[in-house]
Amino acid sequence: MAVAPTRNEITRTDCRRCGTEVHGIDGRYACGLCGWVNHWSEGHGTLPAESDDKSWDR
């Protein structure tokens, strides 16, 4: 079963810890200055399943 290609959107927000502008993909962010990372469930779409990772050596 092939996975349909998705179009990812680059999004921006302010870091909730230090206020620095951060950019992410589909609402998932990580601040390079203070280390803040938003929770994975706050993203705009579902994450791919482990089985969708073709590089994973089972």
Helices and strands as residue ranges (DSSP letters): E 10-14, E 21-25, G 40-42, G 50-52
